[in-house]
Amino acid sequence: MNIVTQDLMSWNIVDIIGIKSAAIGIELKNFLGLSQHWNNYISLNYRKDKLWSFHGGYEYRNIASSQVSLNLDYNYDPFVKGLEFYVGRKFYSSQTKWAGYLFANLYKQSAKENNFLASAVPTNVLFNAQALWFARAYSLPFIKMRKDPNMTYKFIISAKFNRLQYLARPFTRTADNAQSFINGHSFLVGVGFARWDYFAEQNVNELVATEFFTKGFNSSFLCGLANDEEVGNRYYTAFVGTYAYKIPNFGYFALRGKWGTYIKNEKAQNQVLNTSLLFYSNIINFGKKIFFRQFVRANFNQGWNFAANQDLFLNDQNGGVRGIFLNLLRGERTFSVSIEPNFYAKFKVVGFSGSVFAFADIAMAGSGEGKYFNKLIQGYGLGLRVRNLGLGIDYFDLTFAYYPNLNEAKQKNWNVLGNFSNSRKIGNYSGTLYDSKTMIFQNAPIDDADI
């Protein structure tokens, strides 16, 4: 293992040719001899209505050896203008006692593109969001296991505040529910029991890099108050449990269950039962130059007592068919499954590590007492993942997807996707008070895996 340290400032010109745009920019690393990073990019985009964009950011990691980091990101283009701020500290080791963050943003959005091939959808909104999260962990040394006496168990208490406010908007919701701009806020508290131990493995999602996967049983209980301008104040409560295990000579799986509901006037609303399964196989070698892994991801949601306009929905961002960003699947129940075989190369090509994969994504939704699922969307395709640290490419994913029998005017029956992170990766899937700065406001019960 080689460990490289740097105590002098460096700069470099970065050029990126991607699936959506070509960009050039400047990066300053180790600014003023400290762990600071500053970058600015100008992009030429492959679409007439958004020909150019400017974006950049500033990051200061581990300020004064406190493990607290600060980020400032900004964007300016014909569609979106704004900035966001984040300062926070993660649970960075098993000895960490506290973590938390403060997040805020301000954006003006004139249009959005569901994907780079689709036509822009006018929005004309000005909004800001804030989130404040804090968690405290307490060791439970009296819990021991015979097979693993050094295991660390934690009892965690946490609180989180979310707020989303539209300062300007053309409407609150469209007739077809395709767009909504609803003001809301929530305050949640949680208690959790977590096993702070992980399986460590390479070449799962990130190519060569070591990744950590949840182990054992974790659980949490959440409650609080949520408000949005359509339904007013409601209480919220949820139970979350996960179990993850590595089967010898087979692979890793993580099973998660969650039940959550709002309560108003002593009546339950928007109840959702969620179960999901994540699996990846052990490495299977094909000769001396190639090895293989199989991935399976499945997710089922069943809802009850939904108010009008407040269905569950599936798209690319919440476990649906990759490349389908529109809310084409809506209902009180949803199901999705993804099967993805991956072939990894043990060798490098011009400094690139890589893998190729195929996938089959199937997603369904249904409502009412008739047919359990009354709408189906399928996606099939191929992809390439590469990494080249010598060129500054930590990860790049290029995917082609085809959607048979889609028949939707707003979505082509094929798509080409490019990402600098694996959107389908199996992450820290414990559901017990781990932090994230992602802002999620949905009509279904609050997504609280990060409280």
C-alpha positions in Angstrom: 0.0 0.0 0.0 1.3 3.5 -0.9 0.3 6.5 1.2 0.8 9.9 -0.4 0.7 13.1 1.6 0.8 16.7 0.3 1.6 19.8 2.2 2.1 22.2 -0.7 -0.5 24.0 -2.8 -1.0 22.6 -6.3 -3.1 23.6 -9.2 -4.1 22.0 -12.5 -6.3 22.5 -15.5 -9.1 20.0 -15.8 -10.9 19.1 -18.9 -13.8 16.7 -18.9 -15.6 15.3 -22.0 -18.9 13.7 -20.8 -22.1 12.4 -22.1 -23.9 15.7 -21.4 -21.2 18.3 -21.9 -17.6 19.2 -22.4 -16.0 21.2 -19.5 -12.8 22.9 -18.7 -11.8 24.4 -15.4 -9.1 25.1 -12.8 -8.6 23.3 -9.5 -6.6 24.5 -6.5 -5.7 21.8 -4.0 -4.2 22.2 -0.6 -4.8 25.9 -0.8 -2.6 27.9 1.6 -1.1 24.6 2.8 -4.4 23.5 4.4 -6.9 20.8 3.4 -8.8 23.1 1.1 -10.0 22.5 -2.4 -11.4 25.1 -4.8 -12.6 24.6 -8.3 -14.4 26.4 -11.2 -15.7 24.9 -14.4 -17.2 26.3 -17.6 -19.2 23.8 -19.6 -20.4 23.6 -23.2 -23.6 21.6 -23.1 -25.0 19.5 -25.9 -28.4 21.3 -26.1 -29.5 24.6 -27.7 -31.6 25.8 -24.8 -28.8 25.3 -22.3 -25.7 25.8 -24.3 -23.4 26.8 -21.4 -23.1 26.6 -17.7 -20.7 27.7 -14.9 -20.3 25.8 -11.7 -17.8 25.5 -8.9 -17.2 24.8 -5.3 -15.0 25.3 -2.2 -14.3 22.6 0.4 -12.3 22.7 3.6 -11.9 19.2 5.1 -11.2 18.3 8.7 -11.0 21.9 9.9 -8.3 22.2 12.7 -8.3 18.3 13.0 -11.9 18.4 14.3 -13.3 16.1 11.5 -15.7 19.0 10.7 -15.8 19.8 7.0 -17.3 22.8 5.1 -18.6 22.9 1.5 -19.8 25.8 -0.6 -21.2 24.9 -4.1 -22.6 27.3 -6.7 -24.1 27.0 -10.2 -25.1 29.6 -12.9 -26.7 28.6 -16.2 -29.8 29.4 -18.2 -31.9 26.9 -16.2 -30.6 27.1 -12.6 -28.8 29.8 -10.6 -28.0 29.4 -7.0 -25.7 28.2 -4.2 -25.7 25.8 -1.3 -23.8 25.6 2.0 -22.9 22.6 4.2 -20.9 22.3 7.4 -20.9 19.0 9.2 -19.2 16.1 10.9 -19.8 12.4 10.3 -19.5 9.4 12.5 -16.0 8.7 11.2 -15.0 5.9 13.5 -16.4 3.5 16.1 -15.2 5.9 18.8 -17.0 8.9 17.5 -19.5 10.3 20.0 -21.3 12.9 18.0 -22.1 14.0 14.5 -24.2 16.6 12.8 -24.6 19.1 10.0 -26.2 22.4 8.9 -27.3 22.7 5.3 -28.9 25.6 3.4 -29.4 26.5 -0.2 -31.0 29.2 -2.4 -31.9 28.5 -6.1 -33.8 30.2 -8.9 -35.0 27.7 -11.4 -36.5 28.6 -14.8 -36.7 25.1 -16.2 -35.6 21.5 -15.5 -34.4 18.7 -17.7 -35.5 15.2 -16.6 -32.6 13.9 -18.6 -30.3 15.5 -21.2 -32.3 14.0 -24.1 -35.7 15.3 -22.9 -37.2 18.7 -23.6 -36.9 21.2 -20.8 -40.0 21.6 -18.5 -40.7 25.3 -17.5 -40.7 25.9 -13.8 -40.0 29.5 -12.9 -39.5 29.1 -9.2 -37.4 30.7 -6.5 -36.8 28.4 -3.4 -34.7 27.8 -0.4 -34.2 24.8 1.9 -32.6 24.2 5.2 -31.7 21.2 7.3 -30.2 20.8 10.7 -29.2 17.4 12.1 -27.5 16.2 15.3 -26.8 12.8 16.7 -25.2 11.5 19.8 -23.9 7.9 20.1 -23.5 6.0 23.4 -21.5 2.7 23.7 -23.2 -0.4 25.0 -20.2 -2.4 26.4 -22.4 -4.8 28.3 -23.6 -6.4 25.0 -21.1 -9.0 23.9 -21.1 -11.8 21.4 -19.2 -15.1 21.8 -18.1 -15.1 18.2 -17.0 -11.5 18.1 -16.3 -10.1 21.6 -14.8 -6.9 20.2 -18.0 -5.9 18.5 -19.2 -2.3 19.2 -22.9 -1.7 19.8 -24.3 1.8 20.0 -27.4 3.5 21.3 -28.0 6.6 19.3 -30.3 9.6 19.8 -30.9 12.1 17.0 -32.9 15.1 15.9 -33.4 16.7 12.5 -35.2 19.7 11.2 -36.1 20.1 7.5 -37.7 23.1 5.7 -38.5 23.9 2.1 -39.9 27.3 1.1 -40.9 28.6 -2.3 -40.5 32.4 -2.5 -41.9 32.5 -6.1 -43.8 29.8 -8.0 -46.4 29.7 -10.9 -48.7 27.3 -9.0 -48.7 24.8 -6.2 -49.5 21.7 -8.2 -50.4 20.8 -11.9 -53.6 19.0 -12.7 -51.7 15.9 -13.8 -49.5 16.0 -10.6 -46.4 16.1 -12.8 -45.1 19.2 -11.0 -45.7 20.4 -7.5 -44.2 23.3 -5.5 -45.4 22.7 -1.9 -44.0 24.6 1.1 -43.3 22.3 4.1 -41.2 21.6 7.1 -40.7 18.8 9.6 -39.0 18.1 12.9 -38.1 14.5 13.8 -36.4 12.8 16.7 -35.2 9.3 16.7 -33.6 6.6 18.9 -31.7 3.7 17.4 -29.7 0.6 18.2 -26.8 0.0 15.8 -24.1 -2.5 15.4 -21.0 -0.5 14.4 -19.3 -3.1 12.4 -18.9 -3.6 8.6 -18.0 -6.0 5.9 -15.1 -4.6 3.9 -14.7 -5.5 0.2 -13.2 -4.3 -3.0 -14.6 -4.1 -6.5 -18.3 -4.0 -5.7 -19.5 -0.6 -6.8 -16.5 1.7 -6.9 -13.8 -0.3 -8.8 -10.7 -1.3 -6.8 -11.6 1.0 -3.9 -12.4 -0.6 -0.5 -16.1 -0.3 0.5 -17.9 -0.9 3.7 -21.2 -2.7 4.1 -23.6 -2.9 7.1 -23.4 -6.0 9.2 -25.9 -7.6 11.6 -29.1 -6.2 13.0 -29.9 -2.4 13.3 -33.2 -0.7 14.3 -34.7 2.7 15.0 -37.8 4.4 16.1 -38.7 7.8 14.7 -41.4 10.4 15.6 -42.1 14.0 15.1 -44.2 16.7 13.5 -44.6 17.4 9.8 -46.3 20.3 8.0 -47.1 21.2 4.4 -49.5 23.8 3.1 -51.9 21.2 1.5 -52.6 19.1 4.6 -51.4 21.2 7.5 -49.8 19.8 10.7 -49.5 16.0 11.1 -47.7 13.8 13.5 -45.4 11.2 12.0 -44.0 7.9 13.4 -42.0 5.1 11.9 -40.2 1.9 12.8 -37.1 0.8 10.8 -35.2 -2.5 11.0 -32.4 -3.9 8.9 -30.5 -7.2 8.9 -27.3 -7.8 6.8 -25.3 -10.9 6.5 -22.6 -12.5 4.4 -23.4 -16.1 3.4 -20.1 -18.0 3.1 -19.2 -19.0 -0.5 -22.3 -17.2 -1.8 -22.6 -13.4 -1.2 -23.9 -10.5 0.8 -27.5 -9.5 1.4 -29.2 -6.7 3.3 -32.9 -6.9 4.1 -34.7 -3.7 5.3 -38.2 -3.2 6.6 -40.0 0.0 7.5 -43.5 1.0 8.5 -44.4 4.7 8.7 -47.5 6.8 9.0 -48.8 10.3 9.5 -51.5 10.8 12.1 -54.1 13.7 12.0 -57.3 14.1 14.0 -56.5 10.6 15.6 -56.6 9.0 12.1 -53.8 7.4 10.2 -52.9 8.9 6.8 -50.4 7.9 4.1 -49.3 4.7 5.8 -46.5 2.8 4.0 -45.0 -0.5 4.5 -41.6 -0.9 2.7 -39.5 -4.0 2.3 -36.3 -4.1 0.3 -33.5 -6.5 -0.5 -30.0 -5.8 -1.7 -27.6 -8.6 -2.8 -24.2 -9.0 -4.4 -22.5 -12.3 -5.0 -19.0 -13.3 -4.1 -16.3 -13.1 -6.8 -16.4 -15.8 -9.5 -13.2 -16.0 -11.5 -13.2 -16.5 -15.3 -9.6 -17.3 -16.0 -6.8 -15.1 -15.0 -8.1 -11.8 -16.4 -11.8 -11.5 -15.6 -14.1 -12.0 -12.6 -17.8 -11.7 -12.1 -20.4 -10.5 -9.6 -24.2 -10.7 -9.7 -26.3 -7.9 -8.2 -30.0 -8.1 -7.3 -32.1 -5.2 -5.9 -35.8 -5.5 -5.0 -38.2 -3.0 -3.4 -41.8 -3.2 -2.5 -44.1 -0.5 -1.1 -47.7 -0.9 0.1 -49.6 2.2 1.1 -53.0 2.8 2.8 -55.2 5.8 3.5 -53.7 8.1 0.9 -55.2 11.6 0.4 -55.8 12.9 -3.1 -52.6 13.7 -5.1 -50.4 11.9 -2.6 -49.6 8.6 -4.3 -46.3 6.7 -4.1 -44.2 7.0 -7.2 -41.3 5.3 -8.9 -38.6 6.8 -11.0 -34.8 6.6 -11.5 -34.1 8.5 -8.3 -36.1 6.2 -5.9 -35.4 2.7 -7.2 -37.4 2.6 -10.4 -36.2 1.9 -13.9 -32.9 3.7 -14.5 -33.1 6.5 -16.9 -36.8 7.1 -16.4 -36.9 10.4 -14.4 -40.6 11.2 -14.9 -43.2 10.0 -12.4 -44.8 7.6 -14.9 -45.5 5.0 -12.2 -47.9 6.2 -9.4 -50.2 4.4 -7.1 -50.7 3.1 -3.5 -48.4 0.2 -4.1 -45.2 -0.1 -6.1 -42.6 -2.9 -6.8 -39.3 -2.9 -8.6 -36.6 -5.4 -9.2 -33.2 -5.0 -10.8 -30.9 -7.8 -12.0 -27.4 -6.8 -12.9 -24.4 -9.1 -13.9 -21.0 -7.4 -13.8 -17.8 -8.5 -15.4 -14.6 -6.8 -14.0 -11.2 -6.8 -15.6 -8.1 -7.7 -13.5 -5.9 -5.7 -15.9 -5.8 -2.0 -16.9 -6.1 -0.4 -20.3 -4.1 2.8 -20.7 -4.3 3.3 -16.9 -8.0 2.6 -16.7 -9.6 0.0 -14.4 -13.0 -1.0 -15.6 -16.1 -3.3 -15.7 -18.9 -3.9 -18.1 -22.4 -4.8 -17.1 -25.9 -5.6 -18.3 -29.1 -4.9 -16.5 -32.8 -5.7 -16.5 -35.0 -3.3 -14.5 -38.7 -3.9 -14.0 -41.1 -1.6 -12.1 -44.8 -1.8 -11.4 -47.5 0.4 -9.7 -51.1 -0.1 -8.9 -54.1 1.3 -7.1 -57.6 0.3 -6.1 -59.2 -3.1 -5.6 -58.8 -4.3 -9.2 -55.6 -5.6 -10.7 -52.9 -5.5 -8.1 -50.5 -3.8 -10.5 -52.0 -2.1 -13.5 -48.9 -0.4 -15.0 -45.5 -1.9 -15.9 -42.3 -0.3 -17.2 -39.2 -2.3 -18.3 -35.7 -1.2 -19.0 -32.8 -3.3 -20.4 -29.3 -2.2 -21.3 -25.5 -2.3 -21.2 -23.0 -0.2 -19.4 -19.3 0.6 -18.8 -17.7 1.7 -15.6 -14.1 3.0 -15.5 -11.6 4.5 -13.1 -8.3 6.2 -13.7 -6.8 8.1 -10.7 -3.9 9.2 -12.9 -6.3 11.3 -15.0 -8.4 12.4 -12.0 -11.3 10.1 -12.9 -12.3 8.4 -9.6 -15.4 6.9 -11.3 -17.4 7.2 -14.5 -20.4 5.3 -15.6 -21.8 5.2 -19.2 -25.0 3.4 -19.7 -27.3 2.7 -22.6 -30.9 1.8 -21.7 -33.9 0.7 -23.9 -37.5 0.7 -22.8 -39.8 -1.6 -24.8 -43.5 -0.7 -25.2 -43.0 2.6 -23.3 -45.4 4.7 -25.4 -44.9 7.9 -23.5 -44.8 11.3 -25.3 -42.5 12.9 -22.7 -39.9 10.1 -22.6 -38.0 8.5 -25.5 -37.9 4.7 -25.5 -34.1 4.8 -25.1 -31.6 6.8 -23.1 -27.9 7.3 -22.7 -26.8 8.0 -19.1 -23.4 9.3 -17.8 -22.7 9.6 -14.1 -19.7 10.2 -11.8 -21.1 8.0 -9.1 -22.9 4.7 -9.1 -26.6 5.6 -8.5 -27.5 1.9 -7.9 -24.8 1.2 -5.3 -25.3 -0.6 -2.1 -24.4 1.9 0.5 -24.5 2.2 4.3 -27.9 0.6 4.5 -28.6 0.5 8.2 -31.4 2.9 8.5 -30.3 3.9 11.9 -29.5 7.6 12.2 -26.7 8.0 9.7 -26.3 11.4 8.1 -26.7 12.8 4.6 -27.3 16.3 3.3 -29.8 15.1 0.7 -33.1 17.1 0.9 -36.1 14.8 0.4 -39.6 16.1 0.6 -42.2 13.6 -0.7 -45.8 13.0 -0.3 -45.2 9.5 1.1 -43.9 9.2 4.7 -40.6 11.0 5.2 -37.5 9.2 4.0 -35.7 9.1 7.2 -32.8 6.7 6.7 -30.4 9.7 7.5 -32.0 10.9 10.7 
